[in-house]
Amino acid sequence: MVEFGGWEMPIQYSSVLEEHRACREHAVAFDVSHLGSLHVQGDGALDLLQSAFTNDVGRIAPGQAQYTHLLDPADAHVVDDIIVWWLADDDFIVMPNASNTSRIADALAGDHSCTVEDITMSRAIIAVQGPEARKTLAPVVTSDVERFHVAPTTYGSADGFIAGTGYTGEDGVELHVPREAAAETWRAVVAAGIQPAGLGARDTLRLEAGLPLHGHELGPGITTLQAGLGWVVRWDKGDFRGRDALLAEKERGVDRKLRGLLVAGRQIPREGCRVSIDGKEVGAVTSGNISPMLQQGIALAFLPPGVSDGTQVEIDIRGRTATAKVVKPPFFKRA
């Protein structure tokens, strides 16, 4: 157990490798209650989210979910990446990362045509992920919600929600469980045959899937375009926070772009390792580890935009040089 974003969180229950493989082959359950939940309600809720976030909430409908970004208005860096659950007309749950909940609440404050309430402490979030997640979860809760859809459900006598979202590169759902039903629901999930997994496996899974992590591939100094996530920006929806600064970067061109690195062997690249091409330093690793499924080193790094897939690079790993190839994530893709 470790402190993480103000929460005491499990790194592992058995081993990171065992939990990682269980997610890829069967199903696991993560306690991700450290994620924030902001309940946004009222006549102006949709307009507020449209003016704050990069994606176009109007492209989805009640009963659906969407990935989006909140930008800094000055330099367009990604303050946070967020999932929006559209529950019903004028009724949303906005889910920031653990340490950013208050920042997102502050960014949404001041619009008196709707309310923004932090409900994080009133519920737990259990992410059940893996190719057999839905089938194994069926005796516990109805899990036929489609991918990136959200629906009301019950946990015993308590009302909650379930969404077809996750952060592992696998199919699965996230359970929004009222606090009073959280322990009972967790026990039922595990009793159904779903293995608990900790933050260690969650990180290796998201890295294999090529998904960015706030504080590593997103955050201060890093824009949506640099992270290769331009698809979450809808330029035609009207103004949004940080639009002008991001548009200026788009017009002049990014000076770096997030890329994948596949290491030739089992050496482990770590955050901060220098990346070079023909002896010239060109970037640094933002996240790296051994891929449990590929059994070789993988990493994400910001490199000059002109570097093409297949380019050979060198990574300085604690004074030793490892060769790697530039690739387009995800590193692991189900056949």
C-alpha positions in Angstrom: 0.0 0.0 0.0 1.3 3.5 -0.8 0.0 7.1 -0.6 -1.2 8.2 -4.0 -3.0 11.5 -4.7 -4.1 11.7 -1.1 -5.4 8.1 -1.0 -3.9 4.9 0.3 -3.7 2.6 -2.7 -2.6 -0.9 -3.4 0.5 -1.3 -5.6 -0.1 -5.1 -5.9 -2.0 -7.9 -4.2 0.0 -10.9 -5.5 2.5 -9.7 -8.2 2.4 -7.1 -10.9 3.2 -9.7 -13.5 0.4 -12.1 -12.4 -2.2 -9.4 -12.2 -1.2 -8.0 -15.6 -1.5 -11.3 -17.3 -4.8 -12.0 -15.5 -6.2 -8.8 -17.1 -5.0 -9.7 -20.5 -6.3 -13.3 -20.3 -9.3 -13.2 -18.0 -10.5 -10.3 -15.8 -9.3 -8.2 -12.8 -10.8 -5.6 -10.5 -9.0 -2.3 -9.7 -10.1 0.0 -6.9 -9.8 3.4 -8.6 -11.8 5.4 -6.1 -9.0 8.0 -6.1 -10.3 9.2 -9.4 -12.5 12.3 -8.9 -16.2 12.7 -9.5 -17.8 16.0 -10.1 -21.6 16.1 -10.5 -22.6 18.9 -12.9 -26.3 19.6 -13.1 -28.6 22.3 -14.4 -29.8 24.2 -17.5 -26.3 25.5 -18.3 -24.4 22.2 -17.7 -23.8 21.3 -21.4 -22.8 24.8 -22.3 -20.4 24.9 -19.4 -18.6 21.7 -20.4 -18.5 22.8 -24.0 -16.8 26.0 -23.1 -14.3 24.3 -20.8 -13.2 21.1 -22.6 -11.6 20.4 -26.0 -14.0 17.7 -27.2 -17.5 18.3 -28.4 -19.9 16.9 -25.9 -22.7 17.5 -28.5 -21.3 14.6 -30.5 -22.6 12.2 -27.9 -25.9 11.9 -26.1 -27.4 11.0 -22.7 -26.3 7.5 -21.8 -22.8 7.9 -23.4 -19.3 8.8 -22.3 -16.5 10.9 -23.8 -12.7 11.4 -23.3 -11.6 15.0 -23.3 -9.0 17.5 -22.1 -9.0 20.7 -20.0 -6.3 23.1 -21.2 -4.4 25.9 -19.6 -5.6 29.2 -21.3 -2.1 30.7 -21.4 0.0 27.9 -23.1 -2.6 25.2 -23.8 -0.8 22.6 -21.7 -3.1 19.7 -20.6 -4.3 20.5 -17.1 -6.0 17.2 -17.0 -7.5 14.4 -19.2 -11.0 13.6 -18.2 -13.9 11.2 -18.8 -17.4 12.8 -19.0 -20.4 10.6 -18.3 -23.6 12.1 -19.7 -26.3 10.6 -17.3 -29.4 12.4 -18.5 -30.5 15.8 -19.8 -28.5 18.5 -18.0 -26.9 15.8 -15.8 -23.2 14.8 -16.0 -20.4 13.3 -14.0 -17.0 14.7 -14.8 -14.1 12.3 -13.8 -10.7 14.0 -13.3 -7.4 12.4 -12.2 -6.9 12.0 -8.5 -4.7 15.0 -7.8 -6.7 17.3 -10.2 -10.2 17.2 -8.9 -10.0 20.6 -7.1 -8.4 22.2 -10.2 -11.2 21.0 -12.4 -13.9 22.1 -9.9 -12.3 25.5 -9.8 -12.2 25.7 -13.7 -15.9 24.9 -13.8 -16.9 27.2 -11.0 -18.8 30.5 -11.4 -21.6 29.5 -13.8 -24.8 30.0 -11.7 -27.0 28.3 -14.3 -25.7 24.9 -13.0 -24.2 23.3 -10.0 -20.8 21.6 -9.7 -20.7 19.3 -6.7 -17.7 17.2 -5.6 -19.2 13.7 -4.9 -15.8 11.8 -4.8 -16.2 10.9 -1.1 -19.7 9.6 -1.5 -18.9 6.7 -3.9 -16.2 4.1 -4.9 -15.1 3.3 -8.4 -14.3 -0.3 -9.2 -12.8 -0.9 -12.7 -13.4 -4.5 -13.9 -11.2 -5.1 -17.0 -10.3 -8.0 -19.3 -11.6 -10.1 -22.1 -13.9 -12.1 -19.7 -14.8 -9.1 -17.5 -18.4 -8.7 -18.5 -19.2 -12.5 -18.5 -17.6 -13.0 -15.1 -19.3 -9.9 -13.6 -22.8 -10.8 -14.8 -23.9 -12.5 -11.6 -23.0 -9.4 -9.6 -24.4 -6.6 -11.8 -25.9 -6.2 -15.2 -22.9 -5.5 -17.4 -24.3 -5.3 -21.0 -23.6 -1.5 -21.3 -21.8 -0.8 -24.6 -18.3 0.6 -24.8 -18.3 4.3 -23.9 -21.9 4.2 -22.8 -23.2 4.7 -19.2 -26.3 3.4 -17.5 -28.0 3.5 -14.1 -27.8 0.2 -12.1 -28.2 -1.0 -8.5 -25.7 -2.4 -6.0 -27.9 -4.2 -3.5 -30.4 -1.6 -2.5 -28.2 1.3 -3.5 -28.5 3.2 -6.8 -25.3 3.7 -8.9 -24.0 3.7 -12.4 -21.9 1.5 -14.8 -19.9 2.6 -17.8 -18.1 0.9 -20.6 -14.9 2.7 -19.9 -11.4 1.7 -18.7 -7.6 2.3 -18.9 -6.0 -1.0 -19.8 -6.5 -1.5 -23.5 -9.0 -4.3 -22.7 -12.8 -4.4 -22.8 -14.4 -3.9 -19.4 -16.6 -1.6 -17.3 -16.3 0.9 -14.4 -18.7 0.6 -11.5 -19.8 3.9 -9.8 -20.8 2.4 -6.4 -22.4 4.3 -3.5 -20.1 4.4 -0.6 -22.3 2.4 1.7 -22.4 -0.5 -0.9 -18.7 -0.4 -1.8 -17.2 -3.1 0.5 -20.1 -5.5 -0.2 -19.8 -4.9 -4.0 -16.0 -5.4 -3.9 -16.4 -8.7 -2.1 -19.1 -9.9 -4.6 -16.8 -9.0 -7.5 -13.9 -11.0 -6.1 -16.2 -13.9 -5.1 -17.4 -14.1 -8.7 -13.8 -15.1 -9.7 -12.3 -11.7 -10.6 -8.8 -11.2 -9.3 -7.9 -8.0 -7.5 -5.1 -5.9 -9.2 -3.2 -2.9 -8.0 -1.7 0.3 -9.5 1.4 -1.5 -10.6 -0.4 -3.7 -13.1 -2.7 -0.8 -14.1 0.4 1.2 -15.1 2.0 -1.7 -17.1 -1.3 -2.4 -18.8 -1.8 1.3 -19.8 1.8 1.5 -21.0 1.4 -1.6 -23.2 -1.8 0.0 -24.6 0.2 3.2 -25.3 -2.2 5.3 -23.1 -0.8 8.6 -21.6 -0.5 9.1 -17.9 -1.0 12.6 -16.4 2.3 13.8 -14.9 4.3 11.8 -17.5 2.8 12.2 -21.0 0.3 14.9 -20.1 0.7 17.9 -17.8 2.6 21.2 -17.5 4.5 22.0 -20.8 2.7 19.2 -22.7 -0.2 20.0 -25.1 -2.8 17.8 -26.6 -1.1 18.0 -30.1 2.4 17.1 -28.7 0.8 14.1 -27.1 -0.6 13.0 -30.4 -4.2 13.3 -29.2 -5.5 15.9 -31.7 -8.6 13.8 -32.2 -9.9 15.0 -28.8 -10.0 18.6 -30.1 -13.1 19.7 -32.0 -12.1 23.0 -33.6 -15.6 23.5 -35.2 -17.6 23.5 -32.0 -16.9 27.0 -31.0 -14.6 28.6 -28.4 -13.2 26.6 -25.5 -10.6 27.2 -22.8 -7.1 27.3 -24.3 -8.3 27.2 -27.9 -6.3 30.3 -29.1 -3.0 29.0 -27.6 -3.5 25.5 -29.0 -4.5 26.9 -32.4 -1.3 29.0 -32.5 0.7 25.8 -31.9 -1.2 24.0 -34.6 -0.5 26.7 -37.1 3.3 26.9 -36.4 3.6 23.1 -35.9 4.6 21.1 -32.8 8.3 20.9 -32.0 8.0 17.4 -30.5 5.6 14.5 -30.5 5.0 11.5 -28.3 6.2 8.2 -29.8 6.6 4.6 -28.8 10.0 2.9 -28.4 10.4 -0.9 -28.6 13.7 -2.0 -27.0 15.8 -4.7 -28.5 15.9 -6.9 -25.4 14.9 -6.9 -21.8 16.6 -3.8 -20.6 14.2 -1.5 -18.8 13.9 2.1 -19.9 12.8 4.4 -17.2 11.4 8.0 -17.0 14.2 10.5 -17.7 16.4 8.1 -19.7 18.0 10.1 -22.6 17.1 9.1 -26.2 19.6 9.7 -29.0 19.8 9.2 -32.7 23.4 8.7 -34.2 24.8 10.0 -30.9 22.8 13.2 -30.8 20.3 13.6 -27.9 16.8 14.1 -29.2 14.5 13.5 -26.3 13.8 11.6 -23.1 11.7 8.7 -21.9 8.4 9.7 -20.1 7.3 6.2 -19.2 9.1 2.8 -19.6 9.0 -0.8 -18.3 9.2 -4.4 -19.4 6.2 -5.5 -21.4 4.9 -8.6 -19.6 3.2 -9.8 -22.9 6.1 -9.0 -25.3 8.9 -9.8 -22.8 11.0 -6.8 -23.9 11.4 -3.2 -22.9 8.9 -0.6 -24.1 8.7 3.2 -23.6 7.0 6.4 -24.5 9.1 9.5 -25.3 8.8 12.9 -26.9 10.9 13.1 -30.1 11.3 15.6 -32.9 8.2 15.5 -35.2 10.2 14.4 -38.2 11.4 11.1 -36.7 9.6 8.3 -38.6 8.4 4.9 -37.5 11.2 2.3 -37.8 14.0 4.8 -36.9 16.6 3.2 -34.7 17.4 5.1 -31.5 19.7 4.7 -28.5 18.5 4.9 -24.9 20.9 5.6 -22.1 19.8 3.2 -19.3 21.9 3.8 -16.2 25.1 4.4 -18.3 24.5 1.5 -20.7 23.2 2.0 -24.2 20.1 0.0 -25.4 19.0 0.1 -29.0 15.3 0.6 -29.7 13.0 1.2 -32.7 10.4 4.0 -33.0 7.0 2.4 -33.3 3.4 3.6 -33.2 1.6 2.4 -30.0 -0.2 0.4 -28.8 2.7 -2.1 -28.2 0.3 -5.0 -27.5 -2.8 -5.4 -29.6 -5.2 -8.3 -29.2 -5.2 -10.5 -32.3 
